[in-house]
Amino acid sequence: MSKKIIMQLDELTCPSCLTKIETAVKNTPGVNGDSVKVLFNSGKVKAEFDDGQTSAENLSSVVAGLGYEVESTKVKDI
C-alpha cells in the first residue's frame, strides 16, 4: 500500500543538507523518487513510499543516519 510520510527535522542549516537528505531518501528502495521534497525553511521532508518495501521507521533511520534529528513523523495512506 502506498503511504505518505512527513518528517519534521530539528534543523537544516545549509542547501547542501537539503540535497544530501533528498538524495538519500530518493535512493531508498520503495520510495517514489519523484515525490521526495525537502522543505528548507520549514525543516520538513515529504515522500511517498510502498510500505511493502520500506517503512516510516526505516526512512526516519535513513535521515537520522545522515546526522539529522527527526523530531516527529506523520504517516497517512494515499
C-alpha positions in Angstrom: 0.0 0.0 0.0 1.2 3.5 -0.8 1.8 5.9 2.1 2.9 9.5 2.5 5.4 10.4 5.2 6.2 13.9 6.6 9.2 14.1 8.8 9.9 17.2 10.9 13.6 17.7 11.3 15.3 19.6 14.1 17.3 21.9 11.8 18.5 22.3 8.3 21.4 24.7 8.2 22.5 24.8 4.5 21.3 24.0 1.0 23.7 21.1 0.8 21.9 19.5 3.7 18.7 19.5 1.6 20.5 17.8 -1.3 22.1 15.2 0.9 18.7 14.2 2.5 16.8 14.3 -0.7 19.3 12.0 -2.5 19.3 9.5 0.4 15.5 9.3 0.7 15.1 9.1 -3.1 17.6 6.2 -3.3 15.8 4.2 -0.6 14.1 1.1 -2.2 10.3 1.5 -2.2 10.3 5.3 -2.3 8.7 7.2 -5.2 11.7 9.4 -6.1 9.5 11.9 -7.9 7.6 12.5 -4.7 10.5 13.5 -2.4 10.6 17.1 -1.3 12.8 18.6 1.4 11.5 22.0 2.5 14.4 24.0 3.8 12.6 26.8 5.6 10.2 24.5 7.5 12.6 21.6 8.0 10.2 19.1 6.6 10.9 16.0 4.4 7.9 14.7 2.4 7.9 11.4 0.4 5.6 8.7 -0.8 6.6 5.1 -0.3 5.4 1.5 -0.7 5.1 0.0 2.8 5.6 -3.4 1.3 9.2 -2.4 0.5 10.1 0.1 3.3 8.7 1.6 6.4 8.4 5.0 8.1 10.8 3.8 10.7 13.4 2.9 8.0 13.0 6.3 6.3 13.5 8.1 9.6 16.6 5.9 10.2 18.0 6.9 6.8 17.7 10.6 7.7 19.0 10.1 11.2 21.9 8.2 9.8 22.9 11.3 7.9 23.2 13.1 11.3 19.8 14.9 11.4 17.4 14.6 14.2 13.9 13.6 13.2 11.6 15.3 15.8 8.3 13.8 14.6 6.9 11.7 11.8 3.4 11.6 10.3 2.2 8.9 8.0 -1.0 8.5 6.1 -2.4 6.2 3.4 -2.7 7.6 -0.1 
